[in-house]
Every structure is written in structure tokens, then in C-alpha cells.
Amino acid sequence: MAITVIFTLFFSQYAGAQDTAITKPVVGTTQKIGDVILFALPVATLGTTFIIGDNQGAWQFTKGFLLTEAVTYGLKVSVNKQRPDRSNDNSFPSGHTSAVFHSAGFIHRRYGLKYALPAYALAGFTAASRIDSKKHDILDVAAGTVIGLGSSLLFTTEYQQEHMELTYSNFEGSHMVGFKYKF
């Protein structure tokens, strides 16, 4: 269900909203790589939550992603800022940037910085690719970053390992410490 919603949002926003120019601009290698990361990073992030059995994380990612896309698309439609390459008026904010930074922010908040560093590098590359391809300026990319990271902060909590538990009990002057490990 979550994957279907995400793909529907991707294709509705990025297939129609960003390439409405009468003459299609030449797409360079940097832009192509950024476009691949746009799809690969969120799919890999959500897929990983399912692989490790983190259903709560999958739901948190999905809620944050839906908010990211709704805010991004809503601003694109209402602001109508022209792109630097003059291809259309869907420049503000960068949808590529908001999507990939939501994924990186989710990984950081849920699983820690050491797992998020590669995602941040990919997100940064994608943001730079949007400026390099003249689809966005620095303001568009900065806004996309804030939207993506902000929505991940709203919905994401730290991942808790459920297979270990430390307990303490105090009953009528008796103290007991316990450790439980599920295999």
C-alpha cells in the first residue's frame, strides 16, 4: 500500500509537473544520475524498513513522505516561480531535493548518523544536479531541503531494538534486576 502511494505521487508530480516545456532541454549525465537517485533513495529507504521488519519505521517514513510531497507540490502550484532554464514555472521548491532529503533525514533520525552519511551525500549530489541542470537555483534547493528534513523530524522516532530488555523490580524490600533477550 505505502509503496503504491509513493509511486503514484512520484509519477504524478515528476512526470507531469516538471517537464512541461514545448522543447525538451538536453539532459546531461549529472541530471540523469540525480533523477535515478530521486527514485532509488526513497525506495531503498522504505524497502530497508521492510527487510529489517521495522513496520513502525515504514509507516513513519510514509507519513513523512506524504507530507513532503504534499507541501512540495502545493508550493509548486501556488508559487509558480519560473525555472532558471525557462522551461516552465514549477521551480519552487525543488521536489527532487525534498524527496531525497526526507529519505536521508529519516535514516539519520531513525537509525543514526553513521547510516545516514551515504544518504546525505546522495541527497547533496541530487540537489547539486538540479542547480547544475538549471532546473533550480539555490533558494529552490534550500527550500526543498528544509521541507524534506522538516517532515522527517515531525514523524520519525529513534529505532528501538525490541530483542533486548533490561528490567528492575522492587517488591516489599526485595530488589530484582533482569535481562531478557529474544532470539
Salt bridges, closest charged atoms under 4 A:
ASP35 OD1 - HIS96 NE2 2.78
ASP35 OD1 - ARG130 NH1 3.71
ASP54 OD1 - ARG110 NH2 2.65
ASP85 OD2 - LYS135 NZ 3.15
ASP137 OD2 - LYS81 NZ 2.63
ASP140 OD1 - LYS81 NZ 2.78
ASP140 OD2 - HIS136 ND1 3.42
GLU165 OE1 - LYS180 NZ 3.22
